[in-house]
Amino acid sequence: MADWWQGEGVFVDDFQAAAEDVDIYNQRYYLEQGPLDPTDLYDQPNLRSRDVWNAHPEAQTIIRYRGTTNVLPFHPAILPFLKRARLDSIRHFNGIKVDRQLITALVERWRRETHCFNFREGEATITLKDVAILTHLPIDGKPVCVSDHPPDDVDGMPGWVHFIYSVLGVKVPVKGCVDATDRMPPMRKHQVSITWLTKYFREHYESHPLTEESSEDEKERYARVYLIGMIGGVFFSKKASNLLSCGWLRIILGSWEEMGAYSWASACLANIYHNLCNASLKAVREVGGAMFIVQFWAWEHRDWPSMVEMGGKVLEIGP
């Protein structure tokens, strides 16, 4: 007969059985602080998730995502040019609000070694198929390769300044003109300010509005400036999202058929991976790239998990 535990009103045998059940539960469900086997997930000490486990104060910081509003308004007259470049679908993605809390929660679960999110239910990641379905960007084509090597100077004009002038008809100041946003010249080494370019042409088109009766050259120029804002400030944005590497100009200001020969979906996916890997480091507080695609992907896969935890709160993944 089981002994009676004085003062508690339970049998000793029952107490021992309950303790054994607790041990089994702990063995099954206890979460270790990081990977049990560091052979593959070796980068844990450098990740933001390490600070989350250790309750570091800075781990509660919400990641900043600047995005951009430096894009000319879409005009139906430029649609034929976008179709020639196979980029007509990007007109739907300007001005999308990104949930920074959701992106922060996903970044905390991102592994640089495997390019996967680690959820309690297992690993998951964004695939090329996901990007193609969500954005309708083309999969087939050449890889997008960008080189910042400048063209030769022409008549004392820096190579990139002359290149922009020959296509868009505007001389981007290298000095003597200050960008109102960053207090820096619009052309800085091998980068150009999207803010300055968009502001310049927005003021131009306010006084000379684009219409269906406008010349083909004017429509084409509007389309190229529009793409500079969408590609440099929305789909392939940096942390300082008002700057565009001049290497992109060789593609955006080139022929439309050549632009349409690229695999834009794979370039976008690679850029998303790159930015998630950088943002997952514990010293980083900003993220660039097309995070709205990551947000769409999370909404589409809300069944696993349907909720994410962050900062002591439970946030539902969904629109």
MOTAMO-V447838 format. One line per field, one symbol per residue. psi: psi as a letter, one per 30 degrees, with the letter a starting at -180 (. if undefined). A space follows every 50 residues. Layout:
BEGIN
psi: ???
END
This chain:
BEGIN
psi: kkkkjkffglkeeeeeeeeeeeeeeeeefkkliakejgeeifgefflefe eeeghkefffkkkkjealghkkkkkfffeeeeeefhgfffffgkgkkkje eeeeeeefgkkfefhlkjlffalllkleeeeeeefgkkelalkjkkkgkl lkkjhfkkeeeeeeefefgkjkkelfkkkfefhlkejjcgkkjeeeeeee feeefefikklfflleeeeeeeeeeeeeeeeffdehlleiggkkkffffe eegakeeeefglieeeeeeeeeeeeeeeffkffkglkaaiffeeeeeeef hffjlflkkkhflkkkjl.
END
